[in-house]
Amino acid sequence: MKKALRILLAIIVVVLVVAAGAAAFVSVRGIPTYEVPKVAIRNVVPTPALLANGEKIAMSMCADCHLDRKANSFSGRYISDLPPEFGKLYSANITQDPEHGIGKWTDAELITLFRTGIGRDGRFRIVMPQFVHMSDDDINSLVVFLRSNHEWVQPKAVASHAQEPSFLGKVLVNTVMKPTPMPAHAIVQPNPDDKVAFGHYLVTGRYLCYDCHSKDFQTNNILEPEKSEGFMAGGNKFITPNGETIFSRNLTADPETGIGDWSEEQFVKAVKFGQSPHGPLRLPMPKFSVLSDEEVKAMFAYLQTIPKLRNATAEDGAIAAK
């Protein structure tokens, strides 16, 4: 009996030592760096169509984090709407400044960052979306916009703020939050005439709705979004501008806690103008006013096809209690 207790005690000590060593390693290592993937990507040839598309995508996907509204520039800022348990995280300067921005980056380096999350210095960009499933044309459109004459991307000599991840943030970025591989083949956008397929692409590939509207950033499946825990059923935590905790809403077709009782027109108004059937949507949910009605209707069509999940959040109030 005593021998068994000694063995058990020894095992516990070993486990504690290993855990302490792992914790120390993660704490010291912080945000990891990786070997930058070597890819053969030709420079993007700009066209008016690519520029217009890139501006729309940048307004929808980049501005919310990278736009310093005081400077009217993509010079980066503190991302205040993330839960504090991640630490203090900042978006980078992605203006054309050669020293502090992306002025010296090649098109291949930008595309590699968009696809994998790895920058030209090898550093993994924590919490930056990884556009794994975005079409090649859409990726190229973003590159064209960042090279354009738009005011937001003109050179701004502002150093990007160093990230200040919490211990949890360091653990996550060394475990579940990892770079993604470069696509092995060309990615083509589905035909918009196929509303469900096009909507699926918009939700999981271009606008990454699932990233915020599934259960938790920590359990999202970037490579197979539909396998994310609570896919599109909401519950991910955010912080409002006045410091309140808020949860993303359920966008499955559940009639009580989701959008099962919404019309297509109501969904369009909510996405584009922030007006739901039950009142205004709250920040940090952005208004995707630059999206076309056809895009939003395609999203709605796709959302009708995914599994219904009942998941009430605090904002549902009496609606969820019915």
C-alpha positions in Angstrom: 0.0 0.0 0.0 2.8 2.4 1.0 4.7 1.5 -2.2 1.6 2.2 -4.3 1.2 5.6 -2.6 4.9 6.4 -3.2 4.5 5.5 -6.9 1.4 7.7 -7.2 3.2 10.6 -5.5 6.1 10.2 -7.8 3.8 10.3 -10.9 2.1 13.4 -9.6 5.4 15.1 -9.0 6.6 14.2 -12.5 3.3 15.5 -14.0 3.6 18.7 -12.1 7.2 19.2 -13.2 6.4 18.5 -16.8 3.4 20.9 -16.6 5.5 23.6 -15.0 8.2 23.2 -17.7 5.6 23.4 -20.5 4.1 26.5 -18.9 7.5 28.1 -18.6 8.3 27.2 -22.2 5.1 28.7 -23.5 5.4 31.8 -21.4 9.0 32.5 -22.7 8.3 31.5 -26.3 5.3 33.7 -26.7 4.0 34.0 -30.2 5.9 31.5 -32.3 7.7 32.0 -35.6 7.7 29.5 -38.5 9.6 29.0 -41.7 8.0 31.1 -44.4 6.4 28.8 -47.0 8.3 29.0 -50.3 5.7 29.5 -53.0 5.8 30.5 -56.7 3.2 33.2 -57.1 3.2 35.6 -60.0 2.7 39.3 -59.3 -1.0 40.3 -59.5 -1.9 42.3 -62.6 -4.3 45.0 -61.4 -7.6 45.6 -63.2 -10.5 47.9 -62.4 -12.7 44.9 -61.5 -10.1 43.5 -59.1 -9.7 46.9 -57.5 -13.4 47.4 -57.0 -13.8 43.9 -55.5 -10.7 44.4 -53.3 -12.1 47.6 -51.9 -15.4 45.9 -51.0 -13.6 43.0 -49.3 -11.2 45.4 -47.5 -14.1 47.5 -46.2 -15.8 44.4 -45.0 -13.0 42.3 -43.7 -10.0 44.6 -43.0 -11.3 48.0 -41.9 -13.0 46.8 -38.7 -9.6 45.9 -37.2 -6.9 47.8 -39.2 -8.6 51.2 -39.7 -7.5 53.9 -37.3 -10.5 56.1 -37.7 -8.8 59.2 -36.3 -6.0 58.9 -38.9 -8.3 57.4 -41.6 -5.6 55.0 -42.3 -4.9 51.2 -42.2 -2.1 52.0 -39.7 -3.5 49.6 -37.1 -5.1 49.9 -33.6 -5.9 48.2 -30.4 -8.5 45.5 -30.9 -10.8 46.4 -28.1 -13.7 44.0 -28.8 -11.8 40.8 -28.1 -12.3 39.1 -24.7 -9.6 40.3 -22.3 -8.5 36.7 -21.6 -6.6 36.8 -24.9 -4.5 39.7 -23.6 -4.0 43.0 -25.4 -3.8 42.5 -29.1 -3.2 45.0 -31.9 -3.8 45.1 -35.6 -0.7 45.9 -37.7 0.1 48.8 -40.0 -0.8 47.6 -43.5 -0.3 50.9 -45.3 2.3 51.2 -48.0 4.9 52.6 -45.7 8.2 50.7 -46.5 9.5 50.5 -42.9 6.4 50.1 -40.7 3.9 48.8 -43.3 3.8 46.5 -46.3 5.7 48.8 -48.7 8.5 46.2 -49.2 6.3 43.1 -49.2 6.0 41.1 -52.4 2.6 40.0 -53.7 3.7 36.4 -52.9 4.4 37.4 -49.3 1.0 39.1 -48.9 -0.8 36.1 -50.4 1.1 33.8 -48.1 0.1 35.8 -45.1 -3.6 35.9 -46.2 -3.6 32.1 -46.7 -1.4 30.9 -43.8 -1.2 33.6 -41.2 2.6 33.7 -41.5 4.3 37.0 -42.2 7.4 37.6 -44.2 9.4 37.6 -40.9 8.0 34.2 -40.0 5.9 35.5 -37.2 2.4 34.0 -36.8 -0.3 36.7 -36.8 -2.4 35.9 -33.8 -6.2 36.3 -34.3 -5.8 37.6 -37.9 -8.3 35.7 -40.2 -6.7 33.0 -42.4 -8.4 33.1 -45.8 -7.9 29.4 -46.5 -11.0 29.0 -48.7 -11.1 32.4 -50.3 -11.0 32.3 -54.1 -7.8 33.2 -55.9 -9.5 36.2 -57.6 -10.7 37.5 -54.2 -7.2 37.1 -52.7 -5.7 38.9 -55.7 -8.3 41.7 -55.3 -7.1 42.4 -51.8 -3.5 42.7 -53.0 -4.6 45.1 -55.7 -6.5 47.2 -53.2 -3.5 47.4 -50.8 -1.3 48.6 -53.7 -3.9 51.2 -54.8 -4.2 54.9 -54.4 -6.9 54.6 -51.8 -6.4 57.0 -48.8 -6.6 54.2 -46.3 -3.4 52.5 -47.6 -1.2 55.4 -48.3 2.2 55.3 -46.4 1.8 56.1 -42.7 5.0 56.0 -40.7 3.4 54.4 -37.6 5.1 51.4 -36.0 2.8 48.5 -35.3 2.2 48.0 -31.6 3.8 44.8 -30.2 1.3 42.2 -29.2 0.7 41.6 -25.5 -0.9 38.1 -25.3 -2.0 36.7 -22.0 -0.7 33.4 -20.8 -3.9 31.8 -22.2 -3.3 33.6 -25.5 0.3 32.2 -25.6 -1.0 28.7 -24.8 -3.6 28.9 -27.6 -1.2 30.2 -30.2 1.2 27.4 -29.4 -1.5 24.7 -29.5 -4.8 25.1 -31.3 -4.2 28.4 -33.2 -1.8 27.4 -35.9 -0.8 28.4 -39.4 -2.7 26.8 -42.2 -1.2 25.3 -45.3 -1.1 27.0 -48.7 -3.8 25.6 -51.0 -2.6 22.7 -53.2 -4.8 23.8 -56.2 -6.6 26.9 -57.6 -9.7 28.0 -55.7 -12.5 29.2 -57.8 -15.6 31.1 -56.6 -18.9 29.2 -57.1 -21.3 30.5 -59.7 -23.6 33.2 -58.0 -26.6 31.6 -59.8 -26.2 28.7 -57.4 -27.4 30.6 -54.4 -26.7 27.9 -51.8 -23.1 27.1 -53.0 -22.4 30.8 -53.4 -23.7 31.5 -49.9 -21.6 28.7 -48.5 -18.6 30.3 -50.1 -19.4 33.8 -48.7 -20.0 32.5 -45.2 -17.0 30.2 -44.9 -14.6 31.6 -47.5 -14.9 35.3 -48.2 -16.5 36.9 -45.2 -15.8 34.2 -42.6 -19.1 34.7 -40.8 -18.6 31.3 -39.1 -15.5 32.7 -37.3 -17.5 34.9 -35.0 -20.9 33.2 -35.2 -19.8 29.8 -34.0 -19.3 28.9 -30.4 -15.7 29.9 -29.7 -12.6 31.1 -31.6 -10.7 28.4 -29.7 -12.8 25.5 -31.2 -13.3 26.9 -34.7 -12.1 24.5 -37.4 -10.4 26.7 -40.0 -9.8 23.9 -42.5 -13.3 22.5 -42.2 -15.5 25.3 -40.9 -18.6 23.2 -40.8 -16.9 21.1 -38.1 -16.5 24.1 -35.8 -18.3 23.6 -32.5 -21.7 25.2 -32.6 -21.3 26.1 -36.3 -23.2 29.3 -36.9 -25.2 29.0 -33.7 -23.5 31.9 -32.0 -22.1 32.2 -28.4 -18.7 33.6 -29.1 -17.8 36.3 -26.6 -17.0 40.0 -27.5 -16.7 43.3 -25.7 -18.8 46.3 -26.7 -17.4 49.8 -26.9 -18.7 50.6 -23.4 -17.1 47.5 -21.9 -20.1 45.2 -21.8 -19.8 41.5 -22.6 -21.9 40.5 -25.6 -22.3 37.2 -27.5 -22.6 36.5 -31.2 -26.0 35.6 -32.3 -27.4 32.3 -33.5 -27.7 32.3 -37.3 -29.0 28.8 -37.8 -32.7 28.4 -38.8 -33.8 27.6 -35.2 -37.2 29.4 -35.0 -36.8 30.5 -31.3 -33.1 31.4 -30.9 -31.9 31.7 -34.5 -33.3 33.2 -37.7 -35.9 30.5 -38.4 -38.7 33.0 -38.2 -36.9 35.7 -40.3 -37.7 36.6 -43.9 -35.1 37.0 -46.5 -35.8 40.8 -46.5 -35.3 41.0 -42.8 -32.0 39.2 -43.0 -30.8 41.6 -45.7 -31.7 44.6 -43.5 -29.9 43.1 -40.5 -26.6 42.3 -42.4 -26.5 45.5 -44.4 -28.0 48.1 -42.1 -27.9 46.5 -38.6 -31.7 46.4 -38.2 -33.0 43.0 -37.1 -36.7 42.2 -36.7 -36.2 42.6 -32.9 -34.3 45.8 -32.9 -30.9 47.3 -33.8 -27.9 45.0 -33.7 -25.1 46.0 -31.3 -21.5 46.6 -31.8 -19.0 45.0 -32.5 -21.3 43.5 -35.2 -20.4 45.7 -38.2 -22.8 46.8 -40.9 -21.9 45.2 -44.2 -23.5 47.9 -46.3 -21.2 47.4 -49.3 -22.4 43.9 -49.8 -24.9 43.4 -52.7 -28.4 42.2 -51.9 -27.6 39.1 -54.0 -24.7 38.2 -51.7 -26.7 38.5 -48.6 -29.6 36.6 -50.1 -27.2 33.8 -51.0 -26.0 33.7 -47.4 -29.5 33.5 -46.2 -30.2 30.6 -48.6 -27.2 28.7 -47.4 -28.0 29.3 -43.7 -31.4 27.6 -44.3 -29.6 24.4 -45.2 -27.3 23.9 -42.2 -28.3 22.0 -39.0 -30.6 24.0 -36.7 -29.1 24.5 -33.3 -30.9 25.9 -30.3 -28.6 28.3 -28.6 -30.1 31.3 -26.8 -27.8 34.2 -25.8 -28.5 36.9 -23.2 -29.7 39.3 -25.9 -32.5 36.9 -26.9 -34.3 37.7 -23.7 -38.0 37.0 -23.9 -37.6 35.7 -27.4 -35.6 32.8 -26.2 -37.9 32.1 -23.3 -41.0 31.5 -25.5 
